[in-house]
């Protein structure tokens, strides 16, 4: 997914479900990459930022914006540098 992608007026049920499930993802900044940890089952995935792209190592990310990518994008937005 793109770093600047927004989720407004989403009607797709699958995307809405991923957005909801992303709330259970804890994002850890490992400096070279992010680690997305599922608070419910403990699964961990590596999420990398390459240019404008957020790319997760999970199987769902091959076909969709996965909940891990959404969680990283959300956290990046929360912690933007204020100038």
C-alpha positions, 0 to 999 in steps of 0.5 A: 500500500502507499504511505499516503493512502487514505480510507475514506468512504470505504464500502468494501466489507473485506477492507472494512474488516481489515481496518477493524482488525488492524486495531489489534496490531501493535507496531514496534519500530525496529529502525530498519523495519517495523514489526507488526504484532497481533495482540490476539494470537502473537503472530509477528510480521516484518513491515518495510517502508520502501519509498512511498510503499508499505510492504508486509511479509504476511500472505494477505499482503500479496493481494490486499492492503493487509491489517499490518500495513494499515497499522503501520500507516496509522502509527506513522500518521500518529507520530508525524514530526511536527515542525 
